[in-house]
Amino acid sequence: MASYKVPKRAWDKRLTPDIRFLEMNNYNKHPILKQQGNLNWMVVYPYTSEIELLTYLMKLRGEVLYNNGERPDFFNGSHVTADDDSLDAPSYHLLMRDLNQIVGGVRITLINEDSQNSVLLQLLEKEDYKKLLAAYKNKNIVEASRLFILPEYRTPKNIINLYSGAFFVAAQIVKANIVLSANGVKRKHDKMAATIVGAEPVTAFPEPIQVLKYNDAVRINCCNLDTLPPLTTKYVNSFMLTDPLNEAFQCKLRF
């Protein structure tokens, strides 16, 4: 896999308030967070002015999705293409980094029945999409998508941390109650989501939906942040984060 370099100003100079740098609190206290290397976290807020960062993220995801030919739609005959997605701009992004290099990430998007674009809306007919979201009336709903980790970082601890971090962003920053996602079946990502965060298939769409572009079928899953399983609560509560740029951001999860 090619190793891309993001322009330094995208994360080293902290130019804009829409990017938060997060560090682990009590790093050695929680075995689940104890890792080798210099793992750190960054939250990118919607409509960031750091366009170069999003451009790099799309390029990196394209490499991961192409996966040496597994998804040929991400190769144009001469080079791997970026995962160019208009949902990136209005979304939150939690990025996992080793020093200043992005090694994983997940996207969190606030959605509702009137949303004009979402991963779920790309999978379902408009009316089916509205019925799905109507089932969670008076709830704040987010869509988790584009979760990825570079192959050399795909350890159980890193995977659990990224899922837990996604729920931290959804619960504490976006103030959501419901997390919806479309999880791949081929590599058992749907089962992984069920094991780590207690994701369950939505009753209206229990069967996987085939997506040709990704050479996979996906299952639509739901997590209720207000009623997480005990093990999931343990994982998410272990994801203790502080923001060195804003002391008021230091908080414990509500679970």
Backbone as JSON, one array per atom type, in Angstrom:
{
  "sequence": "MASYKVPKRAWDKRLTPDIRFLEMNNYNKHPILKQQGNLNWMVVYPYTSEIELLTYLMKLRGEVLYNNGERPDFFNGSHVTADDDSLDAPSYHLLMRDLNQIVGGVRITLINEDSQNSVLLQLLEKEDYKKLLAAYKNKNIVEASRLFILPEYRTPKNIINLYSGAFFVAAQIVKANIVLSANGVKRKHDKMAATIVGAEPVTAFPEPIQVLKYNDAVRINCCNLDTLPPLTTKYVNSFMLTDPLNEAFQCKLRF",
  "N": [[0.84, -1.19, 0.0], [0.5, 2.19, -0.84], [2.25, 4.86, 0.76], [1.04, 7.75, 1.85], [1.62, 11.23, 2.39], [0.3, 13.64, 4.44], [-0.18, 17.15, 4.08], [1.69, 19.06, 6.38], [0.5, 21.22, 7.73], [-2.1, 20.51, 7.97], [-2.49, 19.15, 10.31], [-0.55, 19.74, 12.19], [-0.29, 22.42, 12.97], [-2.65, 23.24, 14.07], [-4.71, 25.02, 13.08], [-7.41, 25.66, 12.88], [-10.6, 25.93, 14.58], [-12.28, 23.8, 14.15], [-11.1, 21.38, 14.31], [-10.16, 19.01, 16.62], [-7.71, 17.92, 18.86], [-7.15, 14.96, 20.48], [-6.21, 13.27, 23.43], [-5.3, 10.25, 25.14], [-6.55, 9.65, 28.36], [-5.28, 8.67, 31.54], [-3.61, 6.64, 30.48], [-2.24, 4.16, 30.9], [-3.85, 2.96, 32.71], [-6.08, 1.59, 31.86], [-6.22, -1.53, 30.57], [-7.32, -2.16, 28.1], [-6.74, -0.04, 26.49], [-4.05, 0.02, 26.33], [-1.3, 0.19, 24.35], [1.19, -0.39, 21.81], [3.46, 1.96, 20.32], [2.6, 5.32, 19.27], [-0.17, 6.11, 19.69], [-2.81, 8.29, 18.96], [-5.59, 10.59, 18.88], [-7.87, 12.32, 16.72], [-10.46, 14.61, 16.22], [-12.43, 15.66, 13.62], [-14.47, 18.28, 12.77], [-17.74, 18.97, 11.27], [-17.78, 20.48, 8.0], [-15.14, 21.39, 7.88], [-12.42, 23.64, 7.42], [-10.09, 22.64, 6.55], [-9.46, 21.45, 3.86], [-7.53, 19.96, 2.53], [-6.96, 17.92, 4.28], [-9.31, 16.34, 4.29], [-9.24, 15.58, 1.63], [-6.94, 14.01, 1.55], [-7.78, 11.98, 3.28], [-9.85, 10.78, 1.81], [-8.3, 9.73, -0.25], [-6.68, 7.9, 1.09], [-8.62, 6.13, 2.08], [-9.52, 5.13, -0.35], [-7.34, 3.52, -1.12], [-7.43, 1.59, 0.9], [-9.96, 0.47, 0.46], [-9.69, -0.5, -2.18], [-7.77, -2.53, -1.87], [-5.7, -4.18, -3.04], [-6.99, -5.07, -5.38], [-9.39, -6.24, -4.62], [-11.69, -4.71, -4.68], [-12.39, -3.67, -7.55], [-13.56, -1.37, -8.62], [-12.31, 0.8, -7.58], [-10.08, 1.34, -9.04], [-8.71, 2.86, -11.82], [-7.45, 1.96, -14.08], [-4.91, 2.98, -14.31], [-4.19, 3.97, -11.82], [-4.98, 3.83, -8.28], [-8.12, 5.01, -7.24], [-9.55, 7.78, -5.39], [-11.73, 7.56, -2.54], [-14.06, 9.3, -3.07], [-16.42, 11.18, -1.6], [-19.36, 12.92, -1.05], [-20.46, 13.07, 1.45], [-18.49, 13.43, 3.3], [-17.85, 16.12, 3.93], [-20.09, 17.3, 5.49], [-19.88, 15.83, 7.83], [-18.76, 14.4, 11.0], [-15.48, 13.3, 11.81], [-13.65, 10.76, 13.27], [-10.34, 10.26, 13.77], [-7.78, 7.91, 13.93], [-4.44, 7.96, 14.87], [-0.97, 7.33, 14.35], [1.6, 8.79, 15.8], [1.86, 11.42, 13.66], [0.52, 10.32, 11.56], [-2.27, 9.19, 9.81], [-3.97, 6.26, 10.63], [-6.32, 4.98, 10.82], [-9.92, 5.34, 10.89], [-13.26, 6.72, 11.3], [-16.48, 7.7, 10.23], [-19.0, 9.94, 11.27], [-22.28, 10.83, 10.88], [-24.88, 13.09, 11.2], [-28.25, 12.41, 10.76], [-31.59, 12.62, 9.33], [-35.13, 12.23, 8.58], [-35.46, 13.9, 6.42], [-33.03, 14.12, 5.2], [-30.85, 14.63, 2.45], [-28.82, 13.14, 1.53], [-27.12, 10.18, 2.36], [-25.43, 7.2, 3.5], [-27.25, 5.16, 3.95], [-29.44, 6.11, 2.55], [-28.52, 5.81, 0.02], [-28.66, 3.12, -0.23], [-31.31, 2.37, 0.13], [-34.73, 2.74, -1.02], [-36.31, 5.94, -1.19], [-38.73, 6.16, 0.29], [-38.6, 3.87, 1.89], [-36.37, 4.51, 3.36], [-37.3, 6.73, 4.83], [-39.27, 5.49, 6.37], [-37.7, 3.81, 7.88], [-36.2, 5.62, 9.51], [-38.31, 6.88, 10.74], [-39.09, 5.1, 12.63], [-37.6, 5.66, 14.8], [-38.56, 7.86, 16.22], [-38.35, 11.15, 17.62], [-35.73, 10.85, 18.4], [-32.24, 11.49, 18.34], [-30.38, 10.79, 15.54], [-27.58, 9.15, 14.22], [-25.43, 8.23, 11.55], [-23.05, 5.8, 11.19], [-20.17, 5.32, 9.33], [-17.77, 4.3, 6.8], [-15.68, 3.13, 8.32], [-12.37, 2.3, 8.93], [-9.17, 0.66, 9.12], [-5.71, 0.62, 8.76], [-3.99, -2.23, 7.43], [-1.72, -3.14, 8.96], [-2.32, -2.26, 11.47], [-4.45, -3.58, 12.46], [-5.33, -4.77, 15.05], [-7.03, -6.54, 17.71], [-7.38, -4.77, 19.92], [-7.05, -2.2, 18.8], [-9.18, -2.16, 16.99], [-11.41, -2.37, 18.7], [-11.04, -0.01, 20.13], [-11.5, 1.91, 18.12], [-14.18, 1.49, 17.4], [-15.29, 2.07, 19.93], [-14.49, 4.73, 20.21], [-15.96, 5.87, 18.14], [-18.52, 5.7, 19.21], [-18.17, 7.35, 21.37], [-17.89, 9.87, 20.1], [-20.42, 9.99, 18.88], [-22.15, 9.97, 21.12], [-21.2, 11.92, 22.99], [-20.36, 14.22, 21.63], [-22.0, 14.65, 19.33], [-24.38, 14.15, 20.53], [-26.19, 12.02, 20.19], [-28.78, 9.46, 20.11], [-29.28, 7.16, 18.74], [-27.47, 4.9, 16.7], [-27.01, 4.13, 13.42], [-25.91, 1.83, 10.92], [-24.3, 0.41, 8.02], [-23.1, -2.63, 7.62], [-20.5, -4.66, 6.33], [-20.75, -8.01, 5.03], [-19.13, -10.02, 3.96], [-16.51, -10.12, 5.13], [-17.35, -10.42, 7.66], [-17.97, -8.11, 9.1], [-20.38, -7.28, 10.07], [-20.93, -9.1, 12.1], [-18.82, -8.49, 13.75], [-19.47, -5.91, 14.58], [-21.74, -6.54, 16.02], [-20.66, -8.04, 18.1], [-18.85, -6.27, 19.4], [-20.19, -3.79, 19.9], [-22.8, -4.46, 20.28], [-24.54, -4.32, 18.09], [-27.56, -4.66, 16.26], [-29.51, -6.2, 13.68], [-31.76, -4.15, 11.83], [-35.25, -4.46, 12.16], [-36.9, -4.08, 9.94], [-35.32, -4.53, 7.73], [-33.94, -7.21, 7.6], [-32.33, -8.84, 6.03], [-29.19, -9.05, 4.2], [-28.01, -6.47, 1.95], [-27.04, -6.27, -1.38], [-24.12, -4.67, -2.62], [-22.66, -3.58, -5.35], [-20.45, -1.93, -5.99], [-18.76, -2.14, -3.81], [-18.25, -4.77, -3.78], [-19.57, -6.57, -2.08], [-22.0, -7.58, 0.37], [-24.21, -5.79, 2.52], [-25.34, -5.39, 5.88], [-27.95, -3.74, 7.5], [-27.62, -2.23, 10.52], [-28.46, -1.45, 13.96], [-27.81, 0.51, 16.86], [-28.71, 1.32, 20.1], [-27.88, 3.97, 21.97], [-28.7, 4.54, 24.5], [-29.26, 2.21, 25.76], [-27.08, 0.32, 25.98], [-25.31, -2.85, 25.78], [-23.75, -4.43, 28.67], [-20.98, -5.11, 28.24], [-20.29, -3.54, 26.05], [-20.69, -1.02, 27.17], [-18.61, -1.04, 29.01], [-16.4, -1.05, 27.28], [-16.72, 1.45, 25.97], [-16.72, 3.27, 28.08], [-14.11, 2.97, 28.83], [-12.77, 4.38, 27.01], [-11.31, 6.95, 27.6], [-11.04, 10.29, 27.16], [-9.27, 13.39, 26.67], [-9.25, 16.84, 25.84], [-6.68, 18.79, 24.98], [-6.85, 21.38, 24.11], [-9.06, 22.5, 25.14], [-10.18, 22.71, 28.21], [-12.7, 22.37, 29.24], [-13.76, 20.37, 27.81], [-13.1, 18.0, 28.92], [-14.48, 15.15, 30.16], [-16.61, 12.58, 31.56], [-18.15, 9.68, 30.14], [-21.7, 9.31, 29.63], [-22.79, 6.86, 30.11]],
  "CA": [[0.0, 0.0, 0.0], [1.28, 3.43, -0.9], [2.26, 5.67, 1.98], [0.85, 9.15, 1.51], [1.94, 12.21, 3.42], [-0.62, 14.77, 4.48], [0.52, 18.4, 4.37], [1.85, 19.21, 7.83], [-0.39, 22.21, 8.32], [-3.42, 19.93, 8.18], [-2.71, 18.74, 11.69], [0.52, 20.13, 13.1], [-0.37, 23.81, 13.43], [-3.93, 23.47, 14.75], [-5.1, 26.34, 12.6], [-8.84, 25.93, 12.89], [-11.3, 25.39, 15.75], [-13.11, 22.65, 13.81], [-10.31, 20.17, 14.49], [-9.79, 18.84, 18.01], [-6.72, 16.88, 19.11], [-7.54, 14.25, 21.68], [-5.2, 12.38, 23.98], [-5.85, 9.31, 26.09], [-6.39, 9.96, 29.77], [-4.95, 7.45, 32.29], [-3.25, 5.77, 29.36], [-1.86, 2.82, 31.32], [-4.8, 2.47, 33.69], [-7.05, 0.69, 31.23], [-5.5, -2.47, 29.7], [-7.88, -2.19, 26.76], [-6.17, 1.06, 25.73], [-2.6, -0.04, 26.39], [-0.84, -0.22, 23.04], [2.52, 0.04, 21.41], [3.42, 3.09, 19.4], [2.18, 6.63, 19.76], [-1.54, 6.25, 19.23], [-3.53, 9.47, 19.41], [-6.88, 10.73, 18.21], [-8.24, 13.65, 16.24], [-11.85, 14.74, 15.77], [-12.63, 16.71, 12.62], [-15.87, 18.69, 12.83], [-18.34, 19.2, 9.94], [-17.43, 21.63, 7.18], [-13.81, 21.86, 8.21], [-11.74, 24.44, 6.39], [-8.89, 21.91, 6.16], [-9.88, 20.62, 2.73], [-6.46, 19.04, 2.19], [-7.06, 16.78, 5.17], [-10.37, 15.48, 3.78], [-8.77, 15.04, 0.35], [-6.02, 12.93, 1.88], [-8.56, 10.91, 3.88], [-10.51, 10.09, 0.7], [-7.28, 9.0, -0.98], [-6.28, 6.78, 1.92], [-9.72, 5.17, 2.08], [-9.52, 4.47, -1.65], [-6.32, 2.47, -1.06], [-7.92, 0.52, 1.77], [-11.08, -0.18, -0.2], [-9.21, -1.24, -3.35], [-7.23, -3.74, -1.24], [-4.98, -5.03, -4.01], [-7.86, -5.6, -6.41], [-10.62, -6.84, -4.11], [-12.79, -3.86, -5.15], [-11.82, -3.08, -8.76], [-14.14, -0.07, -8.96], [-11.43, 1.85, -7.07], [-8.88, 1.41, -9.89], [-9.17, 3.39, -13.12], [-6.6, 1.47, -15.16], [-3.53, 3.44, -14.11], [-3.91, 4.19, -10.4], [-6.11, 3.68, -7.36], [-8.87, 6.26, -7.13], [-9.96, 8.17, -4.05], [-13.1, 7.31, -2.12], [-14.6, 10.66, -3.09], [-17.79, 11.08, -1.09], [-19.86, 14.23, -0.63], [-20.85, 13.01, 2.85], [-17.37, 13.75, 4.18], [-17.87, 17.52, 4.37], [-21.01, 17.61, 6.58], [-19.78, 14.8, 8.86], [-17.66, 14.33, 11.96], [-14.54, 12.21, 11.55], [-12.7, 10.4, 14.31], [-9.16, 9.71, 13.11], [-6.78, 7.28, 14.77], [-3.15, 8.29, 14.27], [0.29, 6.92, 14.97], [2.28, 10.07, 15.67], [1.03, 12.33, 12.85], [0.07, 9.59, 10.38], [-3.58, 8.57, 9.97], [-3.92, 4.8, 10.45], [-7.68, 4.47, 10.88], [-10.91, 6.39, 11.06], [-14.67, 6.42, 11.15], [-17.26, 8.91, 9.93], [-20.27, 10.03, 11.99], [-23.11, 11.81, 10.18], [-26.21, 13.31, 11.76], [-29.23, 12.25, 9.69], [-33.01, 12.62, 9.68], [-35.99, 11.78, 7.48], [-35.37, 14.82, 5.29], [-31.67, 14.16, 4.67], [-30.76, 14.48, 1.01], [-27.75, 12.2, 1.2], [-26.55, 9.35, 3.42], [-25.14, 5.85, 3.0], [-28.5, 4.39, 3.98], [-30.3, 6.6, 1.47], [-27.97, 5.24, -1.21], [-29.0, 1.7, -0.25], [-32.75, 2.16, 0.21], [-35.63, 3.67, -1.67], [-36.58, 7.1, -0.34], [-39.82, 5.88, 1.21], [-38.1, 2.91, 2.87], [-35.46, 5.26, 4.24], [-38.12, 7.54, 5.73], [-39.92, 4.58, 7.31], [-36.67, 3.34, 8.8], [-35.89, 6.66, 10.49], [-39.53, 7.19, 11.49], [-39.19, 4.14, 13.73], [-36.85, 6.21, 15.93], [-39.09, 9.21, 16.38], [-37.87, 11.94, 18.76], [-34.37, 10.44, 18.74], [-31.18, 12.01, 17.48], [-29.86, 9.63, 14.83], [-26.36, 9.31, 13.42], [-25.02, 7.12, 10.69], [-21.61, 5.51, 11.25], [-19.76, 4.74, 8.06], [-16.36, 4.43, 6.36], [-14.73, 2.7, 9.34], [-11.24, 1.59, 8.32], [-7.89, 0.61, 9.82], [-4.66, 0.07, 7.9], [-3.78, -3.65, 7.77], [-0.71, -3.37, 9.99], [-2.83, -1.79, 12.76], [-5.72, -4.27, 12.73], [-5.31, -5.61, 16.24], [-8.32, -6.45, 18.43], [-7.46, -3.57, 20.76], [-7.28, -1.02, 17.96], [-10.53, -2.23, 16.44], [-12.33, -2.04, 19.79], [-10.89, 1.42, 20.42], [-12.11, 2.72, 17.08], [-15.63, 1.39, 17.61], [-15.62, 2.8, 21.15], [-14.33, 6.14, 19.91], [-17.11, 6.29, 17.33], [-19.65, 5.89, 20.11], [-17.86, 8.55, 22.15], [-18.25, 11.02, 19.27], [-21.87, 10.0, 18.7], [-22.86, 10.27, 22.37], [-20.76, 13.09, 23.73], [-20.19, 15.4, 20.77], [-23.19, 14.85, 18.5], [-25.54, 13.99, 21.43], [-27.13, 11.12, 19.52], [-29.36, 8.33, 20.86], [-29.31, 5.98, 17.87], [-26.43, 4.79, 15.68], [-27.31, 3.21, 12.33], [-24.74, 1.56, 10.08], [-24.4, -0.67, 7.05], [-21.87, -3.38, 7.87], [-20.22, -5.7, 5.34], [-20.99, -9.4, 5.43], [-18.09, -10.92, 3.46], [-15.47, -10.25, 6.16], [-18.04, -10.54, 8.94], [-18.0, -6.85, 9.84], [-21.66, -7.21, 10.77], [-20.79, -9.86, 13.34], [-17.88, -7.75, 14.59], [-20.24, -4.83, 15.2], [-22.64, -7.14, 17.01], [-19.87, -8.48, 19.25], [-18.19, -5.17, 20.11], [-21.1, -2.73, 20.34], [-24.17, -4.94, 20.43], [-25.37, -3.93, 16.95], [-28.58, -5.62, 15.87], [-30.16, -5.87, 12.41], [-33.06, -3.48, 11.96], [-36.28, -5.46, 11.87], [-37.5, -3.85, 8.63], [-34.41, -5.0, 6.68], [-33.09, -8.21, 8.26], [-31.42, -9.52, 5.08], [-28.13, -8.21, 3.61], [-28.26, -5.8, 0.67], [-25.84, -6.36, -2.22], [-23.58, -3.4, -3.11], [-21.68, -4.0, -6.35], [-19.24, -1.11, -5.95], [-17.89, -2.61, -2.74], [-18.07, -6.21, -3.93], [-19.97, -7.11, -0.79], [-23.37, -7.31, 0.83], [-24.18, -5.1, 3.81], [-26.5, -5.55, 6.74], [-28.25, -2.5, 8.22], [-27.65, -2.49, 11.96], [-28.83, -0.35, 14.85], [-27.39, 0.5, 18.26], [-29.35, 2.33, 20.94], [-26.86, 4.44, 22.91], [-29.29, 4.65, 25.84], [-29.41, 0.86, 26.33], [-25.98, -0.51, 25.49], [-24.97, -4.04, 26.58], [-22.71, -4.16, 29.66], [-19.62, -5.19, 27.7], [-20.1, -2.34, 25.23], [-20.55, 0.09, 28.1], [-17.25, -1.13, 29.55], [-15.47, -0.6, 26.23], [-16.85, 2.88, 25.69], [-16.27, 4.0, 29.26], [-12.65, 2.88, 28.89], [-12.23, 5.33, 26.04], [-11.25, 8.21, 28.34], [-10.36, 11.26, 26.31], [-9.24, 14.79, 27.05], [-8.9, 17.76, 24.76], [-5.74, 19.75, 25.55], [-7.14, 22.74, 23.66], [-10.26, 23.0, 25.79], [-10.31, 21.95, 29.45], [-14.1, 22.08, 29.5], [-14.13, 19.19, 27.04], [-12.8, 16.83, 29.71], [-15.72, 14.66, 30.75], [-16.84, 11.15, 31.53], [-19.32, 9.33, 29.36], [-22.94, 9.3, 30.42], [-23.3, 5.5, 30.22]],
  "C": [[0.88, 1.25, 0.0], [1.17, 4.2, 0.4], [2.19, 7.13, 1.59], [1.21, 10.04, 2.68], [0.96, 13.38, 3.34], [0.18, 16.04, 4.72], [0.54, 18.67, 5.87], [0.82, 20.15, 8.44], [-1.78, 21.64, 8.6], [-3.6, 19.44, 9.6], [-1.66, 19.25, 12.66], [0.35, 21.53, 13.69], [-1.69, 24.15, 14.11], [-4.52, 24.83, 14.37], [-6.57, 26.66, 12.85], [-9.51, 25.3, 14.1], [-12.15, 24.17, 15.44], [-12.33, 21.35, 13.83], [-9.87, 20.11, 15.95], [-8.77, 17.7, 18.12], [-7.02, 16.26, 20.46], [-6.4, 13.35, 22.14], [-5.86, 11.46, 25.0], [-5.55, 9.75, 27.52], [-6.16, 8.65, 30.52], [-4.56, 6.33, 31.33], [-2.97, 4.34, 29.79], [-2.84, 2.19, 32.3], [-5.73, 1.41, 33.11], [-6.32, -0.24, 30.26], [-6.01, -2.46, 28.26], [-7.28, -1.09, 25.87], [-4.65, 1.0, 25.66], [-2.06, -0.61, 25.08], [0.6, 0.21, 22.81], [2.39, 1.22, 20.46], [2.92, 4.35, 20.07], [0.77, 6.94, 19.26], [-2.17, 7.5, 19.8], [-4.73, 9.68, 18.5], [-7.15, 12.17, 17.8], [-9.7, 13.61, 15.8], [-11.93, 15.92, 14.81], [-14.13, 17.02, 12.58], [-16.4, 18.96, 11.41], [-17.89, 20.51, 9.31], [-16.1, 22.25, 7.62], [-13.23, 22.67, 7.06], [-10.47, 23.75, 5.9], [-9.23, 20.92, 5.04], [-8.81, 19.59, 2.37], [-6.52, 17.78, 3.04], [-8.13, 15.81, 4.68], [-9.95, 14.84, 2.45], [-7.84, 13.86, 0.58], [-6.79, 11.73, 2.43], [-9.27, 10.1, 2.8], [-9.51, 9.22, -0.07], [-6.85, 7.75, -0.22], [-7.37, 5.71, 1.95], [-9.82, 4.43, 0.75], [-8.53, 3.32, -1.7], [-6.83, 1.28, -0.25], [-9.05, -0.25, 1.1], [-10.65, -1.0, -1.41], [-8.59, -2.56, -2.91], [-6.63, -4.72, -2.25], [-5.92, -5.74, -4.99], [-9.17, -6.2, -5.93], [-11.84, -6.05, -4.58], [-12.29, -3.08, -6.37], [-12.39, -1.74, -9.15], [-13.27, 1.08, -8.47], [-10.08, 1.87, -7.8], [-9.34, 1.82, -11.28], [-8.31, 2.95, -14.29], [-5.16, 1.88, -15.02], [-3.19, 3.65, -12.63], [-5.18, 3.99, -9.57], [-6.79, 5.03, -7.19], [-9.3, 6.52, -5.69], [-11.4, 7.76, -3.8], [-13.77, 8.67, -1.96], [-16.08, 10.62, -2.73], [-18.24, 12.43, -0.56], [-20.32, 14.24, 0.82], [-19.73, 13.41, 3.79], [-17.47, 15.16, 4.75], [-18.83, 17.77, 5.53], [-20.93, 16.65, 7.77], [-18.68, 15.09, 9.87], [-16.77, 13.16, 11.56], [-13.68, 11.99, 12.79], [-11.54, 9.7, 13.63], [-8.21, 9.14, 14.15], [-5.42, 7.47, 14.1], [-2.01, 7.66, 15.06], [1.25, 8.07, 14.72], [1.4, 11.0, 14.82], [0.52, 11.66, 11.58], [-1.28, 8.93, 10.65], [-3.46, 7.07, 9.69], [-5.32, 4.18, 10.53], [-8.66, 5.63, 11.06], [-12.32, 5.88, 10.93], [-15.41, 7.74, 10.99], [-18.61, 8.84, 10.66], [-21.09, 11.16, 11.38], [-24.48, 11.9, 10.83], [-27.23, 13.26, 10.62], [-30.65, 12.36, 10.24], [-33.82, 12.23, 8.46], [-35.87, 12.65, 6.25], [-33.97, 14.93, 4.7], [-31.66, 13.88, 3.17], [-29.69, 13.48, 0.59], [-27.3, 11.48, 2.46], [-26.25, 7.99, 2.81], [-26.42, 5.03, 2.93], [-29.44, 4.81, 2.86], [-29.81, 6.1, 0.12], [-28.35, 3.77, -1.36], [-30.49, 1.45, -0.39], [-33.52, 3.13, -0.68], [-35.98, 4.78, -0.67], [-37.66, 6.79, 0.7], [-39.4, 4.88, 2.29], [-37.17, 3.59, 3.87], [-36.25, 6.07, 5.27], [-38.8, 6.67, 6.78], [-38.92, 4.08, 8.35], [-36.4, 4.37, 9.89], [-37.12, 7.04, 11.32], [-39.71, 6.26, 12.69], [-38.46, 4.64, 14.98], [-37.26, 7.66, 16.17], [-38.61, 9.85, 17.68], [-36.5, 11.5, 19.27], [-33.4, 11.16, 17.81], [-30.45, 10.82, 16.87], [-28.58, 10.0, 14.09], [-26.13, 8.04, 12.62], [-23.5, 6.97, 10.8], [-21.2, 4.81, 9.97], [-18.26, 4.94, 7.83], [-15.37, 4.13, 7.5], [-13.62, 1.91, 8.67], [-10.04, 1.64, 9.25], [-6.87, 0.02, 8.85], [-4.31, -1.34, 8.36], [-2.81, -3.88, 8.93], [-1.16, -2.93, 11.38], [-4.1, -2.52, 13.17], [-5.59, -5.29, 13.86], [-6.67, -5.52, 16.92], [-8.46, -5.18, 19.26], [-7.73, -2.33, 19.93], [-8.69, -0.99, 17.39], [-11.56, -1.85, 17.5], [-12.26, -0.56, 20.11], [-11.59, 2.29, 19.39], [-13.63, 2.68, 17.18], [-16.05, 2.2, 18.83], [-15.52, 4.3, 20.94], [-15.47, 6.69, 19.08], [-18.32, 6.56, 18.21], [-19.43, 7.08, 21.03], [-18.28, 9.79, 21.37], [-19.77, 11.12, 19.14], [-22.59, 10.47, 19.96], [-22.5, 11.61, 22.96], [-20.64, 14.37, 22.89], [-21.46, 15.69, 19.97], [-24.48, 14.75, 19.33], [-26.62, 13.12, 20.78], [-27.65, 10.06, 20.48], [-29.25, 7.03, 20.07], [-28.15, 6.04, 16.87], [-26.87, 3.73, 14.67], [-26.06, 3.02, 11.49], [-25.06, 0.45, 9.11], [-23.08, -1.43, 7.08], [-21.71, -4.53, 6.88], [-20.36, -7.1, 5.91], [-19.8, -10.3, 5.09], [-17.0, -11.18, 4.5], [-16.05, -10.2, 7.58], [-17.96, -9.26, 9.78], [-19.31, -6.68, 10.6], [-21.6, -7.95, 12.1], [-19.83, -9.17, 14.3], [-18.62, -6.62, 15.31], [-21.19, -5.36, 16.26], [-21.88, -7.51, 18.27], [-19.36, -7.3, 20.08], [-19.2, -4.17, 20.68], [-22.56, -3.17, 20.43], [-25.09, -4.54, 19.3], [-26.34, -5.05, 16.59], [-29.2, -5.22, 14.53], [-31.49, -5.16, 12.64], [-34.14, -4.44, 11.47], [-36.88, -5.31, 10.47], [-36.64, -4.39, 7.49], [-33.43, -6.03, 7.26], [-32.06, -8.87, 7.34], [-30.39, -8.55, 4.52], [-28.54, -7.65, 2.26], [-26.97, -5.8, -0.15], [-25.43, -4.97, -2.72], [-22.42, -3.74, -4.06], [-20.37, -3.23, -6.25], [-18.24, -1.63, -4.92], [-17.7, -4.12, -2.75], [-18.43, -6.94, -2.63], [-21.47, -6.91, -0.61], [-23.27, -6.66, 2.2], [-25.48, -5.35, 4.57], [-26.71, -4.23, 7.5], [-28.46, -2.82, 9.69], [-28.01, -1.24, 12.74], [-28.26, -0.57, 16.23], [-28.12, 1.63, 18.98], [-28.36, 2.74, 22.02], [-27.39, 4.54, 24.33], [-29.41, 3.29, 26.53], [-28.33, -0.06, 25.78], [-25.77, -1.74, 26.37], [-23.84, -3.71, 27.55], [-21.29, -4.16, 29.11], [-19.31, -3.97, 26.84], [-19.9, -1.12, 26.1], [-19.14, 0.12, 28.68], [-16.24, -0.62, 28.53], [-15.51, 0.91, 26.07], [-16.39, 3.72, 26.88], [-14.75, 3.96, 29.42], [-11.99, 3.86, 27.93], [-12.24, 6.72, 26.68], [-10.41, 9.2, 27.55], [-10.33, 12.64, 26.96], [-8.83, 15.6, 25.84], [-7.97, 18.81, 25.33], [-6.0, 21.18, 25.13], [-8.32, 23.34, 24.43], [-10.53, 22.17, 27.04], [-11.76, 21.56, 29.72], [-14.56, 20.83, 28.78], [-13.88, 17.91, 27.83], [-14.08, 16.37, 30.43], [-15.74, 13.15, 30.74], [-18.09, 10.86, 30.72], [-20.54, 9.2, 30.26], [-23.42, 7.88, 30.69], [-23.22, 4.99, 31.66]]
}
